[in-house]
Amino acid sequence: MKSLFLFLIALLSIFSCQKKELNNVYEISDNKSLEELFSLKNYKTQRKQKINDSILHISGTNGAFF
């Protein structure tokens, strides 16, 4: 009985450790997508923070990107 219990625990641990696939992955396939991704005019600005004289930190969202 004890060996059956250990076998079931081992079997359960093997099947519970499966890799899950990501179905909602955003794919960038061409240069137009890259230009759209890095263009600041496509982002809804949420916060601008001036760090020093030459650096401005801008936070915003564009669909799935932040």
C-alpha positions in Angstrom: 0.0 0.0 0.0 2.8 2.4 0.8 4.6 1.7 -2.5 1.3 2.3 -4.4 0.9 5.7 -2.6 4.5 6.7 -3.5 4.0 5.6 -7.1 0.8 7.8 -7.3 2.6 10.8 -5.8 5.5 10.4 -8.3 3.1 10.0 -11.2 1.1 13.1 -10.2 4.3 15.2 -9.8 5.5 14.2 -13.3 2.3 15.1 -15.0 1.8 18.4 -13.1 5.2 19.7 -14.2 4.4 20.3 -17.9 5.4 23.4 -19.7 2.5 25.7 -20.5 2.4 27.4 -23.9 1.9 31.1 -24.3 -0.9 31.7 -26.8 -1.1 35.5 -26.7 2.3 36.4 -27.9 2.6 39.6 -29.9 4.7 38.9 -33.0 6.7 41.7 -34.7 7.3 40.6 -38.3 8.2 43.7 -40.3 9.7 47.1 -40.0 6.4 48.9 -40.0 5.5 47.1 -36.8 8.8 48.2 -35.2 8.2 51.8 -36.2 4.7 51.7 -34.7 6.0 50.1 -31.5 8.8 52.7 -30.9 6.8 55.8 -32.0 5.9 57.9 -29.0 2.8 59.4 -30.7 1.1 56.0 -30.6 1.3 55.8 -26.8 -1.2 57.2 -24.3 1.1 59.2 -22.0 0.4 58.6 -18.3 3.4 60.3 -16.7 6.4 62.5 -17.6 9.2 62.8 -15.1 12.2 65.1 -15.5 15.3 63.2 -14.2 17.9 65.9 -14.9 18.6 68.6 -17.6 18.8 66.2 -20.5 16.8 63.1 -19.5 13.0 62.9 -19.5 11.3 59.6 -18.3 8.0 59.1 -20.1 5.6 56.3 -19.1 2.7 55.3 -21.4 0.7 52.4 -22.8 0.1 51.2 -26.4 -2.1 48.1 -26.4 -0.2 45.3 -24.8 3.0 47.4 -24.4 4.0 49.7 -21.5 
